[in-house]
Amino acid sequence: MNTDAFIDITAEHCPMTFVRVKLKLEEMSKGQTLTVRLNGGEPLKNVPQSLKDENYSVSKPQIDGNCFLLFVTKN
């Protein structure tokens, strides 16, 4: 998938995982897509749900080695 920006939050811990993604999305324009690389467990459960709660379009997580990728579109 071709995206407009990338952020790796694998070194972050909740709640900073969502905060970092949210700050990056605020820099982007409507319709742009952000690739988010994150760990499984709590980040994989909480980040997509928090983004959906704020009306972002979020893809189904894809495996990326021992991490995951999400594609988030700013609506």
N, CA and C atoms as an extended XYZ file, in Angstrom:
225
Properties=species:S:1:pos:R:3:atomname:S:1:resname:S:1:resid:I:1 pbc="F F F"
N         0.838       -1.182        0.000 N   MET     1
C         0.000        0.000        0.000 CA  MET     1
C         0.880        1.241        0.000 C   MET     1
N         0.556        2.192       -0.847 N   ASN     2
C         1.284        3.450       -0.922 CA  ASN     2
C         0.717        4.412        0.117 C   ASN     2
N         1.571        4.905        1.011 N   THR     3
C         1.096        5.801        2.061 CA  THR     3
C         1.872        7.119        2.031 C   THR     3
N         1.383        8.087        2.786 N   ASP     4
C         1.957        9.427        2.795 CA  ASP     4
C         2.971        9.651        3.902 C   ASP     4
N         2.901        8.866        4.967 N   ALA     5
C         3.808        9.051        6.104 CA  ALA     5
C         3.941        7.731        6.859 C   ALA     5
N         4.975        7.645        7.700 N   PHE     6
C         5.267        6.434        8.458 CA  PHE     6
C         5.661        6.820        9.876 C   PHE     6
N         5.218        6.009       10.834 N   ILE     7
C         5.657        6.181       12.223 CA  ILE     7
C         5.863        4.797       12.840 C   ILE     7
N         6.949        4.646       13.570 N   ASP     8
C         7.263        3.398       14.267 CA  ASP     8
C         7.107        3.658       15.757 C   ASP     8
N         6.126        3.006       16.372 N   ILE     9
C         5.881        3.214       17.804 CA  ILE     9
C         6.225        1.967       18.618 C   ILE     9
N         7.076        1.110       18.060 N   THR    10
C         7.422       -0.129       18.764 CA  THR    10
C         8.213        0.114       20.043 C   THR    10
N         8.857        1.256       20.171 N   ALA    11
C         9.617        1.569       21.390 CA  ALA    11
C         8.762        2.270       22.444 C   ALA    11
N         7.528        2.604       22.087 N   GLU    12
C         6.637        3.335       22.995 CA  GLU    12
C         5.776        2.371       23.807 C   GLU    12
N         5.249        2.888       24.910 N   HIS    13
C         4.336        2.129       25.770 CA  HIS    13
C         3.039        2.918       25.913 C   HIS    13
N         1.942        2.197       26.079 N   CYS    14
C         0.640        2.843       26.267 CA  CYS    14
C         0.698        3.741       27.502 C   CYS    14
N         0.120        4.913       27.479 N   PRO    15
C        -0.742        5.493       26.457 CA  PRO    15
C         0.012        6.286       25.392 C   PRO    15
N         1.346        6.329       25.463 N   MET    16
C         2.114        7.133       24.506 CA  MET    16
C         2.014        6.596       23.084 C   MET    16
N         1.685        5.327       22.914 N   THR    17
C         1.544        4.783       21.567 CA  THR    17
C         0.479        5.568       20.803 C   THR    17
N        -0.685        5.733       21.392 N   PHE    18
C        -1.767        6.464       20.740 CA  PHE    18
C        -1.420        7.942       20.595 C   PHE    18
N        -0.803        8.524       21.606 N   VAL    19
C        -0.451        9.950       21.579 CA  VAL    19
C         0.484       10.244       20.410 C   VAL    19
N         1.499        9.419       20.208 N   ARG    20
C         2.450        9.628       19.102 CA  ARG    20
C         1.752        9.547       17.750 C   ARG    20
N         0.855        8.564       17.585 N   VAL    21
C         0.123        8.416       16.327 CA  VAL    21
C        -0.787        9.619       16.113 C   VAL    21
N        -1.481       10.030       17.139 N   LYS    22
C        -2.406       11.165       17.045 CA  LYS    22
C        -1.662       12.446       16.654 C   LYS    22
N        -0.513       12.688       17.249 N   LEU    23
C         0.281       13.871       16.914 CA  LEU    23
C         0.738       13.845       15.458 C   LEU    23
N         1.141       12.664       14.983 N   LYS    24
C         1.559       12.542       13.585 CA  LYS    24
C         0.388       12.806       12.642 C   LYS    24
N        -0.775       12.267       12.971 N   LEU    25
C        -1.957       12.476       12.135 CA  LEU    25
C        -2.370       13.943       12.084 C   LEU    25
N        -2.168       14.669       13.169 N   GLU    26
C        -2.514       16.094       13.203 CA  GLU    26
C        -1.670       16.910       12.230 C   GLU    26
N        -0.473       16.414       11.876 N   GLU    27
C         0.402       17.084       10.916 CA  GLU    27
C        -0.039       16.822        9.476 C   GLU    27
N        -0.891       15.838        9.281 N   MET    28
C        -1.259       15.392        7.941 CA  MET    28
C        -2.555       16.033        7.462 C   MET    28
N        -2.767       15.989        6.154 N   SER    29
C        -3.979       16.537        5.547 CA  SER    29
C        -5.059       15.471        5.435 C   SER    29
N        -6.280       15.940        5.328 N   LYS    30
C        -7.418       15.052        5.142 CA  LYS    30
C        -7.192       14.193        3.891 C   LYS    30
N        -7.488       12.902        4.015 N   GLY    31
C        -7.337       11.972        2.899 CA  GLY    31
C        -5.981       11.293        2.836 C   GLY    31
N        -5.007       11.776        3.596 N   GLN    32
C        -3.694       11.142        3.596 CA  GLN    32
C        -3.700        9.898        4.475 C   GLN    32
N        -2.783        8.982        4.166 N   THR    33
C        -2.701        7.718        4.893 CA  THR    33
C        -1.367        7.594        5.606 C   THR    33
N        -1.427        7.164        6.847 N   LEU    34
C        -0.266        6.967        7.709 CA  LEU    34
C        -0.054        5.473        7.940 C   LEU    34
N         1.178        5.008        7.764 N   THR    35
C         1.542        3.644        8.130 CA  THR    35
C         2.073        3.676        9.557 C   THR    35
N         1.521        2.818       10.405 N   VAL    36
C         1.930        2.735       11.808 CA  VAL    36
C         2.513        1.350       12.061 C   VAL    36
N         3.754        1.302       12.521 N   ARG    37
C         4.385        0.035       12.906 CA  ARG    37
C         4.297       -0.059       14.425 C   ARG    37
N         3.683       -1.147       14.915 N   LEU    38
C         3.468       -1.277       16.351 CA  LEU    38
C         3.612       -2.718       16.795 C   LEU    38
N         3.770       -2.881       18.100 N   ASN    39
C         3.876       -4.204       18.696 CA  ASN    39
C         2.493       -4.807       18.902 C   ASN    39
N         2.474       -6.116       19.125 N   GLY    40
C         1.235       -6.793       19.472 CA  GLY    40
C         0.869       -6.497       20.918 C   GLY    40
N        -0.129       -7.193       21.402 N   GLY    41
C        -0.559       -6.997       22.783 CA  GLY    41
C        -1.373       -5.739       22.948 C   GLY    41
N        -1.081       -5.001       24.015 N   GLU    42
C        -1.858       -3.807       24.361 CA  GLU    42
C        -1.884       -2.748       23.251 C   GLU    42
N        -0.734       -2.422       22.624 N   PRO    43
C        -0.794       -1.418       21.537 CA  PRO    43
C        -1.689       -1.872       20.380 C   PRO    43
N        -1.599       -3.136       20.014 N   LEU    44
C        -2.397       -3.640       18.903 CA  LEU    44
C        -3.884       -3.642       19.226 C   LEU    44
N        -4.208       -3.781       20.484 N   LYS    45
C        -5.612       -3.748       20.908 CA  LYS    45
C        -6.117       -2.306       21.028 C   LYS    45
N        -5.328       -1.445       21.659 N   ASN    46
C        -5.798       -0.101       22.018 CA  ASN    46
C        -5.673        0.950       20.919 C   ASN    46
N        -4.566        0.945       20.182 N   VAL    47
C        -4.356        2.011       19.187 CA  VAL    47
C        -5.424        1.981       18.095 C   VAL    47
N        -5.679        0.826       17.450 N   PRO    48
C        -6.717        0.829       16.408 CA  PRO    48
C        -8.095        1.229       16.942 C   PRO    48
N        -8.448        0.753       18.129 N   GLN    49
C        -9.760        1.085       18.686 CA  GLN    49
C        -9.873        2.569       19.000 C   GLN    49
N        -8.821        3.146       19.565 N   SER    50
C        -8.838        4.583       19.871 CA  SER    50
C        -8.947        5.405       18.600 C   SER    50
N        -8.270        4.987       17.536 N   LEU    51
C        -8.353        5.705       16.262 CA  LEU    51
C        -9.751        5.594       15.665 C   LEU    51
N       -10.335        4.417       15.719 N   LYS    52
C       -11.702        4.233       15.218 CA  LYS    52
C       -12.683        5.077       16.014 C   LYS    52
N       -12.474        5.171       17.327 N   ASP    53
C       -13.339        5.989       18.184 CA  ASP    53
C       -13.290        7.460       17.783 C   ASP    53
N       -12.176        7.884       17.164 N   GLU    54
C       -12.029        9.271       16.720 CA  GLU    54
C       -12.304        9.420       15.223 C   GLU    54
N       -12.963        8.416       14.633 N   ASN    55
C       -13.431        8.430       13.239 CA  ASN    55
C       -12.337        8.395       12.182 C   ASN    55
N       -11.208        7.787       12.492 N   TYR    56
C       -10.191        7.530       11.479 CA  TYR    56
C       -10.509        6.186       10.834 C   TYR    56
N       -10.156        6.031        9.571 N   SER    57
C       -10.290        4.749        8.879 CA  SER    57
C        -9.038        3.941        9.165 C   SER    57
N        -9.211        2.738        9.700 N   VAL    58
C        -8.083        1.909       10.114 CA  VAL    58
C        -8.178        0.552        9.428 C   VAL    58
N        -7.072        0.133        8.817 N   SER    59
C        -7.037       -1.162        8.144 CA  SER    59
C        -6.933       -2.297        9.160 C   SER    59
N        -7.176       -3.489        8.679 N   LYS    60
C        -6.918       -4.685        9.477 CA  LYS    60
C        -5.399       -4.786        9.650 C   LYS    60
N        -4.899       -5.105       10.857 N   PRO    61
C        -3.448       -5.198       11.075 CA  PRO    61
C        -2.805       -6.250       10.166 C   PRO    61
N        -1.627       -5.932        9.667 N   GLN    62
C        -0.848       -6.862        8.853 CA  GLN    62
C         0.428       -7.202        9.589 C   GLN    62
N         0.829       -8.456        9.524 N   ILE    63
C         2.055       -8.899       10.182 CA  ILE    63
C         3.258       -8.350        9.432 C   ILE    63
N         4.225       -7.823       10.200 N   ASP    64
C         5.470       -7.285        9.648 CA  ASP    64
C         6.616       -7.836       10.495 C   ASP    64
N         7.067       -9.024       10.187 N   GLY    65
C         8.088       -9.681       11.013 CA  GLY    65
C         7.489      -10.032       12.359 C   GLY    65
N         8.055       -9.486       13.435 N   ASN    66
C         7.498       -9.740       14.767 CA  ASN    66
C         6.674       -8.550       15.262 C   ASN    66
N         6.316       -7.639       14.353 N   CYS    67
C         5.471       -6.483       14.661 CA  CYS    67
C         4.264       -6.487       13.737 C   CYS    67
N         3.513       -5.400       13.760 N   PHE    68
C         2.318       -5.263       12.928 CA  PHE    68
C         2.335       -3.895       12.254 C   PHE    68
N         1.612       -3.814       11.124 N   LEU    69
C         1.413       -2.558       10.419 CA  LEU    69
C        -0.064       -2.242       10.370 C   LEU    69
N        -0.383       -0.978       10.619 N   LEU    70
C        -1.738       -0.453       10.439 CA  LEU    70
C        -1.664        0.656        9.409 C   LEU    70
N        -2.699        0.797        8.628 N   PHE    71
C        -2.795        1.891        7.675 CA  PHE    71
C        -3.993        2.748        8.108 C   PHE    71
N        -3.709        3.994        8.436 N   VAL    72
C        -4.717        4.887        9.009 CA  VAL    72
C        -4.924        6.061        8.050 C   VAL    72
N        -6.177        6.269        7.646 N   THR    73
C        -6.494        7.381        6.765 CA  THR    73
C        -7.201        8.471        7.547 C   THR    73
N        -6.707        9.680        7.374 N   LYS    74
C        -7.306       10.830        8.061 CA  LYS    74
C        -8.542       11.258        7.293 C   LYS    74
N        -9.685       11.184        7.937 N   ASN    75
C       -10.963       11.563        7.313 CA  ASN    75
C       -11.265       13.024        7.523 C   ASN    75
